[in-house]
Amino acid sequence: PTKKERTEMDDLKEKLARAQEDQRAKDTKQRHTVDRLRAQIADLQTECAELKGEKRRLEQQILDGGAQGAPKRYEMDDDAEEERRADELREREAEEEERAARRREREQRDREDRER
């Protein structure tokens, strides 16, 4: 090959190397995005399942007479009923805090991925 052809080949090799590096960077970014989105889907599925469980508990509580003074299927002394309600409230607050923490973590990962 002539000097001109060698120079042209070197230029093309450099362009190819840059294009391959760019593609590797894009692939890495896409992989991170896919991983982030899969994690987000898993978090949302967990949150959805928790909310469905809470809905079922609240519906059962209504059926058991826990709403609007409806007659109860079973008798429970006032202290035990108050303690049960306080436990349920603490449980719901803990679940909500867990969901909020997962949401904050997901948002932080999203911000970090966008910065890449």
FENJOWO-V637047 format. One record per backbone hydrogen bond with DSSP energy under -0.5 kcal/mol. NH is the residue of the N-H (numbers start at 1). CO is the residue of the C=O. E is the energy in kcal/mol with one decimal. If there is no record, write none. Layout:
nh->NH co->CO e->E
nh->NH co->CO e->E
This chain:
nh->6 co->2 e->-2.6
nh->7 co->3 e->-2.5
nh->8 co->4 e->-2.4
nh->9 co->5 e->-2.6
nh->10 co->6 e->-2.6
nh->11 co->7 e->-2.5
nh->12 co->8 e->-2.4
nh->13 co->9 e->-2.4
nh->14 co->10 e->-2.3
nh->15 co->11 e->-2.5
nh->16 co->12 e->-2.7
nh->17 co->13 e->-2.6
nh->18 co->14 e->-2.6
nh->19 co->15 e->-2.7
nh->20 co->16 e->-2.6
nh->21 co->17 e->-2.4
nh->22 co->18 e->-2.8
nh->23 co->19 e->-2.3
nh->24 co->20 e->-2.5
nh->25 co->21 e->-2.3
nh->26 co->22 e->-2.4
nh->27 co->23 e->-2.9
nh->28 co->24 e->-2.5
nh->29 co->25 e->-2.4
nh->30 co->26 e->-2.7
nh->31 co->27 e->-2.5
nh->32 co->28 e->-2.5
nh->33 co->29 e->-2.4
nh->34 co->30 e->-2.7
nh->35 co->31 e->-2.7
nh->36 co->32 e->-2.7
nh->37 co->33 e->-2.8
nh->38 co->34 e->-2.6
nh->39 co->35 e->-2.4
nh->40 co->36 e->-2.4
nh->41 co->37 e->-2.6
nh->42 co->38 e->-2.4
nh->43 co->39 e->-2.6
nh->44 co->40 e->-2.6
nh->45 co->41 e->-2.6
nh->46 co->42 e->-2.3
nh->47 co->43 e->-2.7
nh->48 co->44 e->-2.6
nh->49 co->45 e->-2.4
nh->50 co->46 e->-2.4
nh->51 co->47 e->-2.6
nh->52 co->48 e->-2.5
nh->53 co->49 e->-2.3
nh->54 co->50 e->-2.5
nh->55 co->51 e->-2.5
nh->56 co->52 e->-2.6
nh->57 co->53 e->-2.5
nh->58 co->54 e->-2.7
nh->59 co->55 e->-2.7
nh->60 co->56 e->-2.7
nh->61 co->57 e->-2.4
nh->62 co->58 e->-2.1
nh->63 co->59 e->-2.5
nh->64 co->60 e->-2.4
nh->65 co->62 e->-1.3
nh->66 co->61 e->-3.2
nh->70 co->67 e->-1.7
nh->73 co->64 e->-1.1
nh->81 co->77 e->-2.3
nh->82 co->78 e->-2.6
nh->83 co->79 e->-2.3
nh->84 co->80 e->-2.4
nh->85 co->81 e->-2.3
nh->86 co->82 e->-2.2
nh->87 co->83 e->-2.5
nh->88 co->84 e->-2.4
nh->89 co->85 e->-2.4
nh->90 co->86 e->-2.6
nh->91 co->87 e->-2.5
nh->92 co->88 e->-2.7
nh->93 co->89 e->-2.6
nh->94 co->90 e->-2.4
nh->95 co->91 e->-2.5
nh->96 co->92 e->-2.5
nh->97 co->93 e->-2.3
nh->98 co->94 e->-2.3
nh->99 co->95 e->-2.4
nh->100 co->96 e->-2.5
nh->101 co->97 e->-2.4
nh->102 co->98 e->-2.5
nh->103 co->99 e->-2.4
nh->104 co->100 e->-2.5
nh->105 co->101 e->-2.5
nh->106 co->102 e->-2.5
nh->107 co->103 e->-2.5
nh->108 co->104 e->-2.4
nh->109 co->105 e->-2.5
nh->110 co->106 e->-2.4
nh->111 co->107 e->-2.4
nh->112 co->108 e->-2.5
nh->113 co->109 e->-2.7
nh->114 co->110 e->-2.2
nh->115 co->111 e->-1.5
nh->116 co->112 e->-0.9
nh->116 co->113 e->-0.5
